[in-house]
Amino acid sequence: MNGVHRSMWRHLVNLLLFACPPTRLFALRRFLLRSARIDLGDGVCVSGRGWIYGPGPLVIRSGSWLSPGCTLYTHASAQIEIGERCDIGHEVAFVTGSHELGASTRRAGPGTALPIVVGDGTWIGARSVILGGVTIGKGCMIAAGSVVTRDIPDNSFAAGVPALVKRQLRR
């Protein structure tokens, strides 16, 4: 399945999932998402009212939970990978794409895309934004409303706009 067909199929799957109750029918959701070439581990729960854009690679490992309203902007050259046993809060956005800085006549220059990696056991609070090129380590906690623009080391608590490490967490 090429990128255009995959993207169209994902939109159809998004529409079907949008019609389902937001926190029910997880087995059906997994079946439909796998049919859209999304790599889901065992027991993954992707709640409704969210959306997956683009044909890019998306991996969600076993036991992870995505709350209602999560949006994932995939790109063919930039994978999004969410580790095992992660909890992703309401309306979190994963954005792989951006632009180079352009001339004053159009500041959004040529498009770019960078991968996103979220380590095992991480908890991302509601309405956070995770930008491309970021790796969030294992066992992290990202406070609600944070914008993650740079890597976060393992077992860290990060918060703010942009998100900064506030302290190390116990293992």
C-alpha positions in Angstrom: 0.0 0.0 0.0 1.6 3.3 -1.1 1.6 6.5 1.0 -1.5 8.1 -0.6 -3.6 4.9 -0.2 -2.4 4.4 3.3 -3.2 8.0 4.2 -6.7 7.6 2.7 -7.3 4.3 4.5 -6.2 6.0 7.8 -8.7 8.7 7.3 -11.5 6.2 6.7 -10.4 4.3 9.9 -10.3 7.6 11.8 -13.9 8.3 10.7 -15.0 4.8 11.8 -13.3 5.2 15.2 -14.7 8.7 15.7 -18.2 7.1 15.5 -17.4 4.7 18.4 -17.7 5.6 22.1 -14.4 7.2 23.1 -13.4 4.7 25.8 -15.0 1.5 24.6 -14.5 -1.2 21.9 -10.7 -1.3 22.2 -10.4 -4.7 20.5 -12.2 -3.3 17.4 -10.1 -0.1 17.6 -6.9 -2.3 17.6 -8.2 -4.3 14.6 -9.0 -1.2 12.6 -5.7 0.6 13.5 -3.7 -2.5 12.5 -5.5 -2.6 9.2 -4.2 1.0 8.7 -0.6 -0.3 9.1 -0.1 1.0 12.6 2.1 -1.3 14.7 0.3 -1.9 17.9 1.5 -4.1 20.8 -0.7 -6.3 22.9 -3.3 -4.5 25.1 -2.8 -1.0 23.6 -5.8 1.2 24.2 -6.3 4.1 21.8 -9.3 6.2 22.9 -11.5 8.0 20.5 -12.0 11.6 19.4 -8.4 11.8 18.3 -6.9 11.6 14.8 -3.9 10.1 13.0 -2.7 12.2 10.1 -0.4 11.1 7.3 1.0 7.8 6.1 4.1 7.7 8.3 5.2 4.9 10.5 3.6 4.8 13.9 4.5 2.2 16.7 2.7 2.0 20.0 4.1 -0.7 22.2 2.3 -3.1 24.6 0.2 -1.9 27.4 0.1 1.8 26.4 -2.9 4.0 26.8 -3.8 7.0 24.6 -6.6 9.2 26.1 -9.4 10.8 24.1 -8.4 13.5 21.7 -4.8 12.5 21.0 -3.5 13.7 17.6 -0.6 12.1 15.8 0.9 13.9 12.8 2.9 11.2 11.1 5.3 11.7 8.2 6.6 9.1 5.8 10.3 9.8 6.8 9.8 10.4 10.5 8.5 7.6 12.8 6.6 8.1 16.0 7.3 5.4 18.6 5.5 5.2 21.9 7.1 2.7 24.3 5.5 0.0 26.6 3.2 0.9 29.4 3.0 4.6 28.5 0.0 6.8 29.6 -0.7 9.7 27.2 -3.2 12.3 28.5 -6.1 13.9 26.8 -5.5 15.9 23.7 -1.7 15.4 23.5 -0.3 16.2 20.1 2.7 14.5 18.5 4.0 16.7 15.6 6.8 15.3 13.5 6.7 18.1 10.8 8.0 21.6 10.8 9.8 24.0 8.5 13.2 25.5 8.0 13.3 29.3 8.6 12.6 31.0 5.3 13.1 34.5 3.9 11.1 37.4 5.1 8.7 37.0 2.2 7.7 33.6 3.6 9.2 32.6 7.0 7.9 29.0 6.8 10.6 27.7 4.4 11.0 24.1 3.1 9.3 21.4 5.2 11.1 19.1 7.5 10.2 16.0 9.5 11.9 14.4 12.5 11.1 11.3 14.5 9.6 11.2 18.0 10.5 8.5 20.6 8.7 8.1 24.0 10.4 5.7 26.4 8.7 2.9 28.3 6.7 3.8 31.3 6.4 7.5 30.5 3.3 9.6 31.5 2.5 12.6 29.3 0.0 15.1 30.8 -3.1 16.5 29.0 -2.7 19.0 26.2 1.1 18.6 25.9 2.8 19.0 22.6 5.7 16.7 21.6 7.7 18.1 18.6 9.7 16.2 16.1 13.4 15.4 16.9 12.6 14.7 20.5 13.3 11.6 22.6 11.6 11.4 25.9 13.4 8.9 28.1 12.1 5.9 30.1 10.0 6.5 33.2 9.5 10.2 32.6 6.5 12.5 33.6 5.7 15.4 31.4 3.4 18.0 33.1 0.1 18.9 31.5 0.3 21.7 28.9 4.0 21.3 28.3 5.7 21.8 24.9 8.6 19.3 24.6 11.2 20.8 22.2 14.3 18.9 23.3 15.3 15.5 24.6 14.3 14.6 28.2 16.6 12.1 30.0 15.3 8.9 31.7 13.3 9.3 35.0 12.8 13.0 34.7 9.9 15.3 35.6 9.7 18.0 32.9 7.2 20.9 32.7 6.7 24.3 30.9 6.8 26.0 27.6 9.4 24.9 26.5 9.5 21.9 28.8 12.5 21.9 31.1 13.6 19.2 33.5 12.5 20.2 37.0 13.8 17.2 38.9 14.9 13.5 38.7 12.4 10.9 39.7 13.1 7.7 41.7 13.4 4.6 39.6 
